[in-house]
Amino acid sequence: MSENKKNSVLIVDDEQINLKILTHILEKDYTVFTTSDGISAVEKAKEFLPDLILLDIVMQNMDGYETLSRLKNCEETKNIPVIFITGLSNDEEEEKGLTLGAVDYVTKPFSAIIVKLRVSQQIHIVNQARTIEQLSSVLADLQSSAEISAAAGSETSGEKEFNENSVSN
């Protein structure tokens, strides 16, 4: 990520107070988008392609599990990491969320510092993956250039050999 551009986080929660608190916690360090339901979460994720999504589970119309499933089944959003942030605190709910593809699970009431640290860790992973992808692309380009140069060099020596053989015959 360039120094001028902040990473982005989409916060999805049907409780306005949670949206306000989480925005306040994260807005200094990240570009924050918010929405209050799963349907618009999928739409906003496609539109803004955030680096991370914080997703409540218990919401009207479409719960967080279904929202996560739709995000993971969509080509544009399937690789965006999702942290569940929810009042559901039993092991079965956490296991279900992680099994569906969430990268982390934070229970409410949450601690501001824990939220910041978990978001920071996931953003760090996202940025590392981007760097690896960029370096891999550069390496592939260099290898391709080297192969082209080697092939051009082979043709030149082959032509030289042909010309030398032609002259001696």
Contacts in CASP RR format, 6 or more apart in sequence:
PFRMAT RR
TARGET T0000
AUTHOR 0000-0000-0000
METHOD contacts of the structure
MODEL  1
MSENKKNSVLIVDDEQINLKILTHILEKDYTVFTTSDGISAVEKAKEFLP
DLILLDIVMQNMDGYETLSRLKNCEETKNIPVIFITGLSNDEEEEKGLTL
GAVDYVTKPFSAIIVKLRVSQQIHIVNQARTIEQLSSVLADLQSSAEISA
AAGSETSGEKEFNENSVSN
1 7 0 8 1.000
1 127 0 8 1.000
1 130 0 8 1.000
6 29 0 8 1.000
6 30 0 8 1.000
6 31 0 8 1.000
7 30 0 8 1.000
7 31 0 8 1.000
7 51 0 8 1.000
7 52 0 8 1.000
7 123 0 8 1.000
7 126 0 8 1.000
7 127 0 8 1.000
8 30 0 8 1.000
8 31 0 8 1.000
8 32 0 8 1.000
8 33 0 8 1.000
8 48 0 8 1.000
8 49 0 8 1.000
8 50 0 8 1.000
8 51 0 8 1.000
8 52 0 8 1.000
9 26 0 8 1.000
9 30 0 8 1.000
9 31 0 8 1.000
9 32 0 8 1.000
9 33 0 8 1.000
9 50 0 8 1.000
9 51 0 8 1.000
9 52 0 8 1.000
9 53 0 8 1.000
9 54 0 8 1.000
9 119 0 8 1.000
9 123 0 8 1.000
10 32 0 8 1.000
10 33 0 8 1.000
10 34 0 8 1.000
10 35 0 8 1.000
10 41 0 8 1.000
10 44 0 8 1.000
10 45 0 8 1.000
10 48 0 8 1.000
10 50 0 8 1.000
10 52 0 8 1.000
10 53 0 8 1.000
10 54 0 8 1.000
11 19 0 8 1.000
11 22 0 8 1.000
11 23 0 8 1.000
11 26 0 8 1.000
11 32 0 8 1.000
11 33 0 8 1.000
11 34 0 8 1.000
11 35 0 8 1.000
11 53 0 8 1.000
11 54 0 8 1.000
12 34 0 8 1.000
12 35 0 8 1.000
12 36 0 8 1.000
12 37 0 8 1.000
12 38 0 8 1.000
12 41 0 8 1.000
12 53 0 8 1.000
12 54 0 8 1.000
12 55 0 8 1.000
12 56 0 8 1.000
12 59 0 8 1.000
12 64 0 8 1.000
12 67 0 8 1.000
13 19 0 8 1.000
13 22 0 8 1.000
13 34 0 8 1.000
13 36 0 8 1.000
13 54 0 8 1.000
13 56 0 8 1.000
13 59 0 8 1.000
13 85 0 8 1.000
14 36 0 8 1.000
14 37 0 8 1.000
14 56 0 8 1.000
14 58 0 8 1.000
14 59 0 8 1.000
14 60 0 8 1.000
15 56 0 8 1.000
16 36 0 8 1.000
18 56 0 8 1.000
18 85 0 8 1.000
18 108 0 8 1.000
19 34 0 8 1.000
19 36 0 8 1.000
21 112 0 8 1.000
22 32 0 8 1.000
22 54 0 8 1.000
22 85 0 8 1.000
22 115 0 8 1.000
23 32 0 8 1.000
23 34 0 8 1.000
25 112 0 8 1.000
25 115 0 8 1.000
25 116 0 8 1.000
26 32 0 8 1.000
26 115 0 8 1.000
26 116 0 8 1.000
26 119 0 8 1.000
29 116 0 8 1.000
29 120 0 8 1.000
30 51 0 8 1.000
30 119 0 8 1.000
30 123 0 8 1.000
33 44 0 8 1.000
33 48 0 8 1.000
33 50 0 8 1.000
35 41 0 8 1.000
35 44 0 8 1.000
36 59 0 8 1.000
37 59 0 8 1.000
37 60 0 8 1.000
37 61 0 8 1.000
37 62 0 8 1.000
38 59 0 8 1.000
38 61 0 8 1.000
38 62 0 8 1.000
38 64 0 8 1.000
38 66 0 8 1.000
38 67 0 8 1.000
39 61 0 8 1.000
39 62 0 8 1.000
41 53 0 8 1.000
41 55 0 8 1.000
41 67 0 8 1.000
41 71 0 8 1.000
42 67 0 8 1.000
42 70 0 8 1.000
42 71 0 8 1.000
42 74 0 8 1.000
42 77 0 8 1.000
44 50 0 8 1.000
45 53 0 8 1.000
45 71 0 8 1.000
45 74 0 8 1.000
45 76 0 8 1.000
45 77 0 8 1.000
45 80 0 8 1.000
46 74 0 8 1.000
46 76 0 8 1.000
46 77 0 8 1.000
49 76 0 8 1.000
49 77 0 8 1.000
49 80 0 8 1.000
50 80 0 8 1.000
51 80 0 8 1.000
51 81 0 8 1.000
51 123 0 8 1.000
51 126 0 8 1.000
52 80 0 8 1.000
52 81 0 8 1.000
52 82 0 8 1.000
52 83 0 8 1.000
52 119 0 8 1.000
52 122 0 8 1.000
52 123 0 8 1.000
52 126 0 8 1.000
53 71 0 8 1.000
53 80 0 8 1.000
53 81 0 8 1.000
53 82 0 8 1.000
53 83 0 8 1.000
54 82 0 8 1.000
54 83 0 8 1.000
54 85 0 8 1.000
54 106 0 8 1.000
54 115 0 8 1.000
54 119 0 8 1.000
55 64 0 8 1.000
55 67 0 8 1.000
55 68 0 8 1.000
55 82 0 8 1.000
55 83 0 8 1.000
55 84 0 8 1.000
55 85 0 8 1.000
55 102 0 8 1.000
56 64 0 8 1.000
56 84 0 8 1.000
56 85 0 8 1.000
56 86 0 8 1.000
57 63 0 8 1.000
57 64 0 8 1.000
57 65 0 8 1.000
57 84 0 8 1.000
57 86 0 8 1.000
57 87 0 8 1.000
57 88 0 8 1.000
57 93 0 8 1.000
57 97 0 8 1.000
58 64 0 8 1.000
58 86 0 8 1.000
58 87 0 8 1.000
58 88 0 8 1.000
59 67 0 8 1.000
62 70 0 8 1.000
64 84 0 8 1.000
65 96 0 8 1.000
65 97 0 8 1.000
65 100 0 8 1.000
68 82 0 8 1.000
68 84 0 8 1.000
68 97 0 8 1.000
68 100 0 8 1.000
68 101 0 8 1.000
68 102 0 8 1.000
69 100 0 8 1.000
71 77 0 8 1.000
71 78 0 8 1.000
71 80 0 8 1.000
71 82 0 8 1.000
72 78 0 8 1.000
72 100 0 8 1.000
72 101 0 8 1.000
81 103 0 8 1.000
81 122 0 8 1.000
81 125 0 8 1.000
81 126 0 8 1.000
82 101 0 8 1.000
82 102 0 8 1.000
82 103 0 8 1.000
83 102 0 8 1.000
83 103 0 8 1.000
83 104 0 8 1.000
83 105 0 8 1.000
83 106 0 8 1.000
83 118 0 8 1.000
83 119 0 8 1.000
83 122 0 8 1.000
84 94 0 8 1.000
84 97 0 8 1.000
84 102 0 8 1.000
84 104 0 8 1.000
84 105 0 8 1.000
84 106 0 8 1.000
85 106 0 8 1.000
85 107 0 8 1.000
85 108 0 8 1.000
85 110 0 8 1.000
85 115 0 8 1.000
86 93 0 8 1.000
86 105 0 8 1.000
86 106 0 8 1.000
86 107 0 8 1.000
86 108 0 8 1.000
87 107 0 8 1.000
87 108 0 8 1.000
88 94 0 8 1.000
88 107 0 8 1.000
89 107 0 8 1.000
94 105 0 8 1.000
97 105 0 8 1.000
98 105 0 8 1.000
103 122 0 8 1.000
104 118 0 8 1.000
104 122 0 8 1.000
106 114 0 8 1.000
106 115 0 8 1.000
106 118 0 8 1.000
END
